[in-house]
Amino acid sequence: MIFASPADPYRDRKKYHKAAKSDGRGSVSALCFARPRPINLAHALWTLRDEAVTCPKCLRIIRAPKQTGDPQ
């Protein structure tokens, strides 16, 4: 993945969350939010690509081992 250089004035320094849920109005909630709520786009953005996520909490959830199998 190629990122823009820090000197690039168009480079976005906002945090990128992993999108988890959306509502009928088009608002998107982050994977790391305990309760679903819209992401404030003035402070952060969202993505569907795991490799583009920069939020530490979302990254921790993405990298956590997946639990498989039937609960018994």
PAFI-638811 format. One record per atom (N, C-alpha, C, O): residue in three letters; residue number from 1; atom name; x negated, y negated, z negated. Coordinates in Angstrom, 3 decimals, padded with zeros to 6 digits. Each point is the difference from the previous one (the first is absolute). Layout:
<pts>
<pt type="ALA" seq="NUM" atom="CA" xx="X" yy="Y" zz="Z"/>
...
</pts>
This chain:
<pts>
<pt type="MET" seq="1" atom="N" xx="-000.841" yy="001.167" zz="000.000"/>
<pt type="MET" seq="1" atom="CA" xx="000.841" yy="-001.167" zz="000.000"/>
<pt type="MET" seq="1" atom="C" xx="-000.894" yy="-001.241" zz="000.000"/>
<pt type="MET" seq="1" atom="O" xx="-001.005" yy="-000.053" zz="-000.710"/>
<pt type="ILE" seq="2" atom="N" xx="001.370" yy="-000.909" zz="001.488"/>
<pt type="ILE" seq="2" atom="CA" xx="-000.780" yy="-001.226" zz="000.113"/>
<pt type="ILE" seq="2" atom="C" xx="000.748" yy="-001.125" zz="-000.713"/>
<pt type="ILE" seq="2" atom="O" xx="001.164" yy="-000.273" zz="000.293"/>
<pt type="PHE" seq="3" atom="N" xx="-001.847" yy="-000.367" zz="-001.224"/>
<pt type="PHE" seq="3" atom="CA" xx="000.585" yy="-001.125" zz="-000.716"/>
<pt type="PHE" seq="3" atom="C" xx="-000.634" yy="-001.288" zz="000.493"/>
<pt type="PHE" seq="3" atom="O" xx="-001.141" yy="000.012" zz="000.462"/>
<pt type="ALA" seq="4" atom="N" xx="001.853" yy="-001.110" zz="-000.552"/>
<pt type="ALA" seq="4" atom="CA" xx="-000.533" yy="-001.305" zz="000.387"/>
<pt type="ALA" seq="4" atom="C" xx="-001.073" yy="-000.425" zz="-000.993"/>
<pt type="ALA" seq="4" atom="O" xx="000.035" yy="000.379" zz="-001.171"/>
<pt type="SER" seq="5" atom="N" xx="-000.971" yy="-001.156" zz="001.647"/>
<pt type="SER" seq="5" atom="CA" xx="-001.072" yy="-000.463" zz="-000.876"/>
<pt type="SER" seq="5" atom="C" xx="000.554" yy="-001.011" zz="-001.005"/>
<pt type="SER" seq="5" atom="O" xx="001.006" yy="-000.653" zz="000.279"/>
<pt type="PRO" seq="6" atom="N" xx="-001.650" yy="000.512" zz="-001.448"/>
<pt type="PRO" seq="6" atom="CA" xx="000.475" yy="-000.966" zz="-001.000"/>
<pt type="PRO" seq="6" atom="C" xx="-000.004" yy="-001.445" zz="000.506"/>
<pt type="PRO" seq="6" atom="O" xx="000.739" yy="-000.833" zz="-000.526"/>
<pt type="ALA" seq="7" atom="N" xx="-001.556" yy="000.521" zz="001.536"/>
<pt type="ALA" seq="7" atom="CA" xx="-000.054" yy="-001.359" zz="000.542"/>
<pt type="ALA" seq="7" atom="C" xx="001.165" yy="-000.296" zz="000.941"/>
<pt type="ALA" seq="7" atom="O" xx="000.214" yy="-001.157" zz="000.364"/>
<pt type="ASP" seq="8" atom="N" xx="000.529" yy="002.163" zz="000.030"/>
<pt type="ASP" seq="8" atom="CA" xx="001.116" yy="-000.168" zz="000.921"/>
<pt type="ASP" seq="8" atom="C" xx="001.133" yy="-000.749" zz="-000.699"/>
<pt type="ASP" seq="8" atom="O" xx="000.512" yy="000.493" zz="-001.005"/>
<pt type="PRO" seq="9" atom="N" xx="-000.097" yy="-001.671" zz="001.499"/>
<pt type="PRO" seq="9" atom="CA" xx="001.055" yy="-000.760" zz="-000.679"/>
<pt type="PRO" seq="9" atom="C" xx="001.367" yy="000.677" zz="000.054"/>
<pt type="PRO" seq="9" atom="O" xx="000.892" yy="-000.355" zz="-000.771"/>
<pt type="TYR" seq="10" atom="N" xx="-000.716" yy="001.316" zz="001.662"/>
<pt type="TYR" seq="10" atom="CA" xx="001.276" yy="000.699" zz="000.121"/>
<pt type="TYR" seq="10" atom="C" xx="000.033" yy="001.289" zz="-000.819"/>
<pt type="TYR" seq="10" atom="O" xx="001.014" yy="000.698" zz="-000.021"/>
<pt type="ARG" seq="11" atom="N" xx="-002.100" yy="-000.387" zz="-000.641"/>
<pt type="ARG" seq="11" atom="CA" xx="-000.048" yy="001.197" zz="-000.829"/>
<pt type="ARG" seq="11" atom="C" xx="000.947" yy="-000.165" zz="-001.184"/>
<pt type="ARG" seq="11" atom="O" xx="000.003" yy="-001.035" zz="-000.667"/>
<pt type="ASP" seq="12" atom="N" xx="000.788" yy="002.050" zz="000.420"/>
<pt type="ASP" seq="12" atom="CA" xx="000.986" yy="-000.061" zz="-001.075"/>
<pt type="ASP" seq="12" atom="C" xx="-000.601" yy="000.605" zz="-001.262"/>
<pt type="ASP" seq="12" atom="O" xx="-000.450" yy="001.145" zz="000.019"/>
<pt type="ARG" seq="13" atom="N" xx="000.438" yy="-001.893" zz="-001.105"/>
<pt type="ARG" seq="13" atom="CA" xx="-000.566" yy="000.492" zz="-001.257"/>
<pt type="ARG" seq="13" atom="C" xx="001.080" yy="000.493" zz="-000.959"/>
<pt type="ARG" seq="13" atom="O" xx="-000.263" yy="000.206" zz="-001.185"/>
<pt type="LYS" seq="14" atom="N" xx="001.471" yy="-000.019" zz="001.695"/>
<pt type="LYS" seq="14" atom="CA" xx="001.087" yy="000.485" zz="-000.847"/>
<pt type="LYS" seq="14" atom="C" xx="-000.143" yy="001.493" zz="-000.246"/>
<pt type="LYS" seq="14" atom="O" xx="-000.629" yy="000.720" zz="000.775"/>
<pt type="LYS" seq="15" atom="N" xx="001.225" yy="-000.274" zz="-001.869"/>
<pt type="LYS" seq="15" atom="CA" xx="000.006" yy="001.412" zz="-000.357"/>
<pt type="LYS" seq="15" atom="C" xx="001.006" yy="000.732" zz="000.897"/>
<pt type="LYS" seq="15" atom="O" xx="001.100" yy="-000.498" zz="000.239"/>
<pt type="TYR" seq="16" atom="N" xx="-001.475" yy="001.664" zz="000.248"/>
<pt type="TYR" seq="16" atom="CA" xx="000.902" yy="000.816" zz="000.813"/>
<pt type="TYR" seq="16" atom="C" xx="000.504" yy="001.172" zz="-000.829"/>
<pt type="TYR" seq="16" atom="O" xx="-000.784" yy="000.831" zz="-000.457"/>
<pt type="HIS" seq="17" atom="N" xx="002.094" yy="-000.772" zz="000.267"/>
<pt type="HIS" seq="17" atom="CA" xx="000.640" yy="001.096" zz="-000.717"/>
<pt type="HIS" seq="17" atom="C" xx="000.450" yy="001.065" zz="000.992"/>
<pt type="HIS" seq="17" atom="O" xx="000.192" yy="-000.279" zz="001.183"/>
<pt type="LYS" seq="18" atom="N" xx="-000.027" yy="001.492" zz="-001.677"/>
<pt type="LYS" seq="18" atom="CA" xx="000.609" yy="001.072" zz="000.792"/>
<pt type="LYS" seq="18" atom="C" xx="001.513" yy="-000.157" zz="-000.125"/>
<pt type="LYS" seq="18" atom="O" xx="000.530" yy="-000.042" zz="-001.110"/>
<pt type="ALA" seq="19" atom="N" xx="000.165" yy="-000.043" zz="002.243"/>
<pt type="ALA" seq="19" atom="CA" xx="001.462" yy="-000.134" zz="-000.011"/>
<pt type="ALA" seq="19" atom="C" xx="000.616" yy="001.308" zz="-000.478"/>
<pt type="ALA" seq="19" atom="O" xx="-000.404" yy="001.081" zz="000.429"/>
<pt type="ALA" seq="20" atom="N" xx="001.389" yy="-001.188" zz="-001.323"/>
<pt type="ALA" seq="20" atom="CA" xx="000.640" yy="001.190" zz="-000.541"/>
<pt type="ALA" seq="20" atom="C" xx="001.488" yy="000.044" zz="000.320"/>
<pt type="ALA" seq="20" atom="O" xx="000.500" yy="001.000" zz="000.515"/>
<pt type="LYS" seq="21" atom="N" xx="000.199" yy="-002.075" zz="-000.817"/>
<pt type="LYS" seq="21" atom="CA" xx="001.449" yy="-000.036" zz="000.191"/>
<pt type="LYS" seq="21" atom="C" xx="000.386" yy="-001.315" zz="000.651"/>
<pt type="LYS" seq="21" atom="O" xx="-000.695" yy="-001.006" zz="-000.139"/>
<pt type="SER" seq="22" atom="N" xx="001.814" yy="001.029" zz="000.852"/>
<pt type="SER" seq="22" atom="CA" xx="000.511" yy="-001.229" zz="000.594"/>
<pt type="SER" seq="22" atom="C" xx="001.500" yy="-000.084" zz="-000.247"/>
<pt type="SER" seq="22" atom="O" xx="000.665" yy="001.009" zz="-000.232"/>
<pt type="ASP" seq="23" atom="N" xx="-000.150" yy="-002.230" zz="000.287"/>
<pt type="ASP" seq="23" atom="CA" xx="001.437" yy="-000.176" zz="-000.179"/>
<pt type="ASP" seq="23" atom="C" xx="000.627" yy="-000.438" zz="001.314"/>
<pt type="ASP" seq="23" atom="O" xx="-000.702" yy="-000.162" zz="000.998"/>
<pt type="GLY" seq="24" atom="N" xx="001.991" yy="-000.028" zz="-000.988"/>
<pt type="GLY" seq="24" atom="CA" xx="000.733" yy="-000.352" zz="001.203"/>
<pt type="GLY" seq="24" atom="C" xx="-000.311" yy="-001.379" zz="000.546"/>
<pt type="GLY" seq="24" atom="O" xx="000.300" yy="-000.294" zz="001.157"/>
<pt type="ARG" seq="25" atom="N" xx="-000.898" yy="-000.554" zz="-001.978"/>
<pt type="ARG" seq="25" atom="CA" xx="-000.341" yy="-001.363" zz="000.440"/>
<pt type="ARG" seq="25" atom="C" xx="-001.393" yy="-000.080" zz="000.601"/>
<pt type="ARG" seq="25" atom="O" xx="-000.410" yy="-001.061" zz="000.470"/>
<pt type="GLY" seq="26" atom="N" xx="-000.325" yy="002.171" zz="-000.480"/>
<pt type="GLY" seq="26" atom="CA" xx="-001.339" yy="000.015" zz="000.572"/>
<pt type="GLY" seq="26" atom="C" xx="-001.111" yy="-000.211" zz="-000.999"/>
<pt type="GLY" seq="26" atom="O" xx="-001.167" yy="-000.042" zz="000.388"/>
<pt type="SER" seq="27" atom="N" xx="001.487" yy="-000.092" zz="-001.665"/>
<pt type="SER" seq="27" atom="CA" xx="-001.023" yy="-000.142" zz="-001.032"/>
<pt type="SER" seq="27" atom="C" xx="-000.649" yy="001.356" zz="-000.258"/>
<pt type="SER" seq="27" atom="O" xx="000.646" yy="001.044" zz="000.084"/>
<pt type="VAL" seq="28" atom="N" xx="-001.944" yy="-001.086" zz="-000.400"/>
<pt type="VAL" seq="28" atom="CA" xx="-000.757" yy="001.228" zz="-000.218"/>
<pt type="VAL" seq="28" atom="C" xx="-000.579" yy="-000.016" zz="-001.404"/>
<pt type="VAL" seq="28" atom="O" xx="-000.480" yy="-001.031" zz="-000.471"/>
<pt type="SER" seq="29" atom="N" xx="000.528" yy="002.189" zz="-000.201"/>
<pt type="SER" seq="29" atom="CA" xx="-000.554" yy="000.165" zz="-001.331"/>
<pt type="SER" seq="29" atom="C" xx="-001.308" yy="000.791" zz="000.117"/>
<pt type="SER" seq="29" atom="O" xx="-000.149" yy="000.851" zz="000.877"/>
<pt type="ALA" seq="30" atom="N" xx="-000.788" yy="-001.149" zz="-001.771"/>
<pt type="ALA" seq="30" atom="CA" xx="-001.303" yy="000.666" zz="000.015"/>
<pt type="ALA" seq="30" atom="C" xx="000.048" yy="001.326" zz="-000.741"/>
<pt type="ALA" seq="30" atom="O" xx="000.822" yy="000.200" zz="-000.894"/>
<pt type="LEU" seq="31" atom="N" xx="-001.704" yy="000.687" zz="001.273"/>
<pt type="LEU" seq="31" atom="CA" xx="-000.122" yy="001.304" zz="-000.632"/>
<pt type="LEU" seq="31" atom="C" xx="-000.354" yy="-000.127" zz="-001.482"/>
<pt type="LEU" seq="31" atom="O" xx="000.417" yy="000.828" zz="-000.810"/>
<pt type="CYS" seq="32" atom="N" xx="-001.181" yy="-001.856" zz="000.454"/>
<pt type="CYS" seq="32" atom="CA" xx="-000.471" yy="-000.143" zz="-001.383"/>
<pt type="CYS" seq="32" atom="C" xx="001.002" yy="-000.688" zz="-000.928"/>
<pt type="CYS" seq="32" atom="O" xx="-000.248" yy="-000.083" zz="-001.202"/>
<pt type="PHE" seq="33" atom="N" xx="001.357" yy="-000.404" zz="001.718"/>
<pt type="PHE" seq="33" atom="CA" xx="000.980" yy="-000.666" zz="-000.853"/>
<pt type="PHE" seq="33" atom="C" xx="000.788" yy="001.043" zz="-000.791"/>
<pt type="PHE" seq="33" atom="O" xx="000.497" yy="000.972" zz="000.570"/>
<pt type="ALA" seq="34" atom="N" xx="-000.383" yy="-001.179" zz="-001.896"/>
<pt type="ALA" seq="34" atom="CA" xx="000.738" yy="000.939" zz="-000.848"/>
<pt type="ALA" seq="34" atom="C" xx="001.484" yy="-000.003" zz="000.377"/>
<pt type="ALA" seq="34" atom="O" xx="000.619" yy="001.059" zz="000.105"/>
<pt type="ARG" seq="35" atom="N" xx="-000.057" yy="-002.243" zz="000.097"/>
<pt type="ARG" seq="35" atom="CA" xx="001.379" yy="-000.141" zz="000.470"/>
<pt type="ARG" seq="35" atom="C" xx="-000.039" yy="-000.636" zz="001.378"/>
<pt type="ARG" seq="35" atom="O" xx="-000.731" yy="-000.970" zz="000.204"/>
<pt type="PRO" seq="36" atom="N" xx="001.495" yy="001.487" zz="000.746"/>
<pt type="PRO" seq="36" atom="CA" xx="-000.010" yy="-000.592" zz="001.336"/>
<pt type="PRO" seq="36" atom="C" xx="000.419" yy="-001.474" zz="-000.032"/>
<pt type="PRO" seq="36" atom="O" xx="001.031" yy="-000.352" zz="-000.574"/>
<pt type="ARG" seq="37" atom="N" xx="-001.834" yy="-000.483" zz="001.189"/>
<pt type="ARG" seq="37" atom="CA" xx="000.290" yy="-001.416" zz="000.159"/>
<pt type="ARG" seq="37" atom="C" xx="-000.759" yy="-000.485" zz="001.233"/>
<pt type="ARG" seq="37" atom="O" xx="-001.010" yy="000.598" zz="000.371"/>
<pt type="PRO" seq="38" atom="N" xx="001.470" yy="-001.657" zz="000.260"/>
<pt type="PRO" seq="38" atom="CA" xx="-000.668" yy="-000.480" zz="001.212"/>
<pt type="PRO" seq="38" atom="C" xx="-001.419" yy="-000.491" zz="-000.284"/>
<pt type="PRO" seq="38" atom="O" xx="-000.262" yy="-000.596" zz="-001.044"/>
<pt type="ILE" seq="39" atom="N" xx="-000.634" yy="000.848" zz="001.967"/>
<pt type="ILE" seq="39" atom="CA" xx="-001.366" yy="-000.519" zz="-000.083"/>
<pt type="ILE" seq="39" atom="C" xx="000.051" yy="-001.492" zz="000.330"/>
<pt type="ILE" seq="39" atom="O" xx="000.632" yy="-000.398" zz="000.979"/>
<pt type="ASN" seq="40" atom="N" xx="-001.288" yy="-000.422" zz="-001.786"/>
<pt type="ASN" seq="40" atom="CA" xx="-000.092" yy="-001.433" zz="000.250"/>
<pt type="ASN" seq="40" atom="C" xx="-001.048" yy="-000.207" zz="001.096"/>
<pt type="ASN" seq="40" atom="O" xx="-001.198" yy="000.128" zz="-000.253"/>
<pt type="LEU" seq="41" atom="N" xx="001.644" yy="-000.445" zz="001.455"/>
<pt type="LEU" seq="41" atom="CA" xx="-000.893" yy="-000.105" zz="001.142"/>
<pt type="LEU" seq="41" atom="C" xx="-000.903" yy="-001.230" zz="-000.039"/>
<pt type="LEU" seq="41" atom="O" xx="-000.902" yy="-000.121" zz="000.829"/>
<pt type="ALA" seq="42" atom="N" xx="001.123" yy="-000.783" zz="-001.762"/>
<pt type="ALA" seq="42" atom="CA" xx="-000.905" yy="-001.135" zz="-000.177"/>
<pt type="ALA" seq="42" atom="C" xx="-001.287" yy="000.439" zz="-000.691"/>
<pt type="ALA" seq="42" atom="O" xx="-001.026" yy="-000.671" zz="000.111"/>
<pt type="HIS" seq="43" atom="N" xx="001.077" yy="001.808" zz="-000.831"/>
<pt type="HIS" seq="43" atom="CA" xx="-001.153" yy="000.469" zz="-000.767"/>
<pt type="HIS" seq="43" atom="C" xx="-000.554" yy="001.326" zz="000.487"/>
<pt type="HIS" seq="43" atom="O" xx="-001.177" yy="000.290" zz="-000.216"/>
<pt type="ALA" seq="44" atom="N" xx="001.989" yy="000.513" zz="000.861"/>
<pt type="ALA" seq="44" atom="CA" xx="-000.437" yy="001.326" zz="000.433"/>
<pt type="ALA" seq="44" atom="C" xx="000.772" yy="000.401" zz="001.255"/>
<pt type="ALA" seq="44" atom="O" xx="001.032" yy="-000.585" zz="000.330"/>
<pt type="LEU" seq="45" atom="N" xx="-001.553" yy="001.582" zz="000.348"/>
<pt type="LEU" seq="45" atom="CA" xx="000.631" yy="000.528" zz="001.202"/>
<pt type="LEU" seq="45" atom="C" xx="000.194" yy="001.495" zz="-000.167"/>
<pt type="LEU" seq="45" atom="O" xx="-000.402" yy="000.567" zz="-001.016"/>
<pt type="TRP" seq="46" atom="N" xx="001.013" yy="000.079" zz="002.001"/>
<pt type="TRP" seq="46" atom="CA" xx="000.198" yy="001.438" zz="-000.093"/>
<pt type="TRP" seq="46" atom="C" xx="-000.405" yy="000.661" zz="001.307"/>
<pt type="TRP" seq="46" atom="O" xx="-000.036" yy="-000.640" zz="001.051"/>
<pt type="THR" seq="47" atom="N" xx="-000.268" yy="001.928" zz="-001.132"/>
<pt type="THR" seq="47" atom="CA" xx="-000.400" yy="000.786" zz="001.150"/>
<pt type="THR" seq="47" atom="C" xx="000.527" yy="001.417" zz="-000.158"/>
<pt type="THR" seq="47" atom="O" xx="000.331" yy="000.428" zz="-001.106"/>
<pt type="LEU" seq="48" atom="N" xx="-000.257" yy="000.288" zz="002.198"/>
<pt type="LEU" seq="48" atom="CA" xx="000.377" yy="001.410" zz="-000.018"/>
<pt type="LEU" seq="48" atom="C" xx="-001.230" yy="000.896" zz="000.139"/>
<pt type="LEU" seq="48" atom="O" xx="000.081" yy="001.206" zz="-000.228"/>
<pt type="ARG" seq="49" atom="N" xx="-001.208" yy="-001.787" zz="000.598"/>
<pt type="ARG" seq="49" atom="CA" xx="-001.234" yy="000.771" zz="000.217"/>
<pt type="ARG" seq="49" atom="C" xx="-000.791" yy="000.105" zz="-001.300"/>
<pt type="ARG" seq="49" atom="O" xx="-000.336" yy="-001.019" zz="-000.604"/>
<pt type="ASP" seq="50" atom="N" xx="000.037" yy="002.234" zz="000.171"/>
<pt type="ASP" seq="50" atom="CA" xx="-000.749" yy="000.206" zz="-001.241"/>
<pt type="ASP" seq="50" atom="C" xx="-001.381" yy="-000.650" zz="000.043"/>
<pt type="ASP" seq="50" atom="O" xx="-000.471" yy="-000.516" zz="-001.013"/>
<pt type="GLU" seq="51" atom="N" xx="-000.175" yy="000.533" zz="002.164"/>
<pt type="GLU" seq="51" atom="CA" xx="-001.364" yy="-000.533" zz="000.094"/>
<pt type="GLU" seq="51" atom="C" xx="-000.045" yy="-001.521" zz="-000.072"/>
<pt type="GLU" seq="51" atom="O" xx="-001.079" yy="-000.562" zz="-000.186"/>
<pt type="ALA" seq="52" atom="N" xx="002.198" yy="-000.117" zz="000.324"/>
<pt type="ALA" seq="52" atom="CA" xx="000.029" yy="-001.462" zz="-000.055"/>
<pt type="ALA" seq="52" atom="C" xx="000.374" yy="-000.533" zz="-001.382"/>
<pt type="ALA" seq="52" atom="O" xx="-000.040" yy="-001.212" zz="-000.214"/>
<pt type="VAL" seq="53" atom="N" xx="000.398" yy="002.074" zz="-000.720"/>
<pt type="VAL" seq="53" atom="CA" xx="000.426" yy="-000.419" zz="-001.343"/>
<pt type="VAL" seq="53" atom="C" xx="-001.198" yy="-000.538" zz="-000.776"/>
<pt type="VAL" seq="53" atom="O" xx="-001.071" yy="000.608" zz="000.005"/>
<pt type="THR" seq="54" atom="N" xx="001.253" yy="-001.761" zz="-000.680"/>
<pt type="THR" seq="54" atom="CA" xx="-001.058" yy="-000.576" zz="-000.835"/>
<pt type="THR" seq="54" atom="C" xx="000.426" yy="-000.124" zz="-001.463"/>
<pt type="THR" seq="54" atom="O" xx="-000.830" yy="-000.335" zz="-000.845"/>
<pt type="CYS" seq="55" atom="N" xx="002.079" yy="000.591" zz="000.529"/>
<pt type="CYS" seq="55" atom="CA" xx="000.476" yy="-000.075" zz="-001.387"/>
<pt type="CYS" seq="55" atom="C" xx="-000.585" yy="001.172" zz="-000.789"/>
<pt type="CYS" seq="55" atom="O" xx="000.190" yy="001.151" zz="000.392"/>
<pt type="PRO" seq="56" atom="N" xx="-000.903" yy="-001.420" zz="-001.503"/>
<pt type="PRO" seq="56" atom="CA" xx="-000.599" yy="001.084" zz="-000.782"/>
<pt type="PRO" seq="56" atom="C" xx="001.031" yy="000.992" zz="-000.556"/>
<pt type="PRO" seq="56" atom="O" xx="-000.258" yy="001.203" zz="-000.040"/>
<pt type="LYS" seq="57" atom="N" xx="001.422" yy="-001.702" zz="-000.388"/>
<pt type="LYS" seq="57" atom="CA" xx="001.018" yy="000.895" zz="-000.555"/>
<pt type="LYS" seq="57" atom="C" xx="000.574" yy="000.905" zz="001.080"/>
<pt type="LYS" seq="57" atom="O" xx="000.180" yy="001.197" zz="-000.226"/>
<pt type="CYS" seq="58" atom="N" xx="000.109" yy="-001.757" zz="001.397"/>
<pt type="CYS" seq="58" atom="CA" xx="000.514" yy="000.813" zz="001.107"/>
<pt type="CYS" seq="58" atom="C" xx="-001.032" yy="001.033" zz="000.431"/>
<pt type="CYS" seq="58" atom="O" xx="000.349" yy="001.148" zz="000.276"/>
<pt type="LEU" seq="59" atom="N" xx="-001.627" yy="-001.549" zz="-000.215"/>
<pt type="LEU" seq="59" atom="CA" xx="-001.056" yy="000.930" zz="000.394"/>
<pt type="LEU" seq="59" atom="C" xx="-000.114" yy="001.165" zz="-000.975"/>
<pt type="LEU" seq="59" atom="O" xx="-000.205" yy="001.142" zz="000.411"/>
<pt type="ARG" seq="60" atom="N" xx="000.340" yy="-001.434" zz="-001.708"/>
<pt type="ARG" seq="60" atom="CA" xx="-000.062" yy="001.059" zz="-001.012"/>
<pt type="ARG" seq="60" atom="C" xx="001.127" yy="001.012" zz="000.212"/>
<pt type="ARG" seq="60" atom="O" xx="-000.212" yy="001.206" zz="-000.123"/>
<pt type="ILE" seq="61" atom="N" xx="001.400" yy="-001.699" zz="000.438"/>
<pt type="ILE" seq="61" atom="CA" xx="001.149" yy="000.887" zz="000.230"/>
<pt type="ILE" seq="61" atom="C" xx="-000.197" yy="000.811" zz="001.275"/>
<pt type="ILE" seq="61" atom="O" xx="000.302" yy="001.193" zz="000.027"/>
<pt type="ILE" seq="62" atom="N" xx="-000.803" yy="-001.824" zz="001.022"/>
<pt type="ILE" seq="62" atom="CA" xx="-000.227" yy="000.692" zz="001.269"/>
<pt type="ILE" seq="62" atom="C" xx="-001.031" yy="001.105" zz="-000.170"/>
<pt type="ILE" seq="62" atom="O" xx="000.168" yy="001.093" zz="000.542"/>
<pt type="ARG" seq="63" atom="N" xx="-001.232" yy="-001.365" zz="-001.288"/>
<pt type="ARG" seq="63" atom="CA" xx="-001.104" yy="000.955" zz="-000.159"/>
<pt type="ARG" seq="63" atom="C" xx="000.252" yy="001.064" zz="-001.058"/>
<pt type="ARG" seq="63" atom="O" xx="-000.751" yy="000.972" zz="-000.085"/>
<pt type="ALA" seq="64" atom="N" xx="001.786" yy="-001.135" zz="-000.717"/>
<pt type="ALA" seq="64" atom="CA" xx="000.315" yy="000.981" zz="-001.038"/>
<pt type="ALA" seq="64" atom="C" xx="000.346" yy="001.343" zz="000.649"/>
<pt type="ALA" seq="64" atom="O" xx="000.624" yy="000.041" zz="001.060"/>
<pt type="PRO" seq="65" atom="N" xx="-001.031" yy="001.047" zz="-001.699"/>
<pt type="PRO" seq="65" atom="CA" xx="000.332" yy="001.306" zz="000.577"/>
<pt type="PRO" seq="65" atom="C" xx="001.507" yy="000.203" zz="000.062"/>
<pt type="PRO" seq="65" atom="O" xx="000.724" yy="-000.314" zz="-000.945"/>
<pt type="LYS" seq="66" atom="N" xx="-000.279" yy="000.827" zz="002.038"/>
<pt type="LYS" seq="66" atom="CA" xx="001.426" yy="000.262" zz="000.193"/>
<pt type="LYS" seq="66" atom="C" xx="000.375" yy="001.284" zz="-000.733"/>
<pt type="LYS" seq="66" atom="O" xx="-000.715" yy="001.000" zz="000.071"/>
<pt type="GLN" seq="67" atom="N" xx="001.841" yy="-001.040" zz="-000.772"/>
<pt type="GLN" seq="67" atom="CA" xx="000.488" yy="001.199" zz="-000.693"/>
<pt type="GLN" seq="67" atom="C" xx="000.856" yy="000.790" zz="000.948"/>
<pt type="GLN" seq="67" atom="O" xx="000.919" yy="-000.540" zz="000.615"/>
<pt type="THR" seq="68" atom="N" xx="-001.208" yy="001.800" zz="-000.490"/>
<pt type="THR" seq="68" atom="CA" xx="000.767" yy="000.863" zz="000.895"/>
<pt type="THR" seq="68" atom="C" xx="000.593" yy="001.153" zz="-000.800"/>
<pt type="THR" seq="68" atom="O" xx="-000.400" yy="000.270" zz="-001.132"/>
<pt type="GLY" seq="69" atom="N" xx="001.328" yy="000.374" zz="001.729"/>
<pt type="GLY" seq="69" atom="CA" xx="000.612" yy="001.151" zz="-000.661"/>
<pt type="GLY" seq="69" atom="C" xx="001.319" yy="-000.360" zz="-000.641"/>
<pt type="GLY" seq="69" atom="O" xx="000.338" yy="-001.173" zz="-000.157"/>
<pt type="ASP" seq="70" atom="N" xx="000.392" yy="002.194" zz="-000.205"/>
<pt type="ASP" seq="70" atom="CA" xx="001.299" yy="-000.184" zz="-000.630"/>
<pt type="ASP" seq="70" atom="C" xx="-000.153" yy="-000.136" zz="-001.511"/>
<pt type="ASP" seq="70" atom="O" xx="-000.718" yy="000.787" zz="-000.617"/>
<pt type="PRO" seq="71" atom="N" xx="001.379" yy="-001.773" zz="000.012"/>
<pt type="PRO" seq="71" atom="CA" xx="-000.036" yy="-000.081" zz="-001.455"/>
<pt type="PRO" seq="71" atom="C" xx="000.786" yy="001.158" zz="-000.612"/>
<pt type="PRO" seq="71" atom="O" xx="001.112" yy="000.307" zz="000.430"/>
<pt type="GLN" seq="72" atom="N" xx="-001.694" yy="000.317" zz="-001.420"/>
<pt type="GLN" seq="72" atom="CA" xx="000.669" yy="001.164" zz="-000.591"/>
<pt type="GLN" seq="72" atom="C" xx="000.174" yy="-000.186" zz="-001.473"/>
<pt type="GLN" seq="72" atom="O" xx="000.544" yy="000.876" zz="-000.673"/>
</pts>
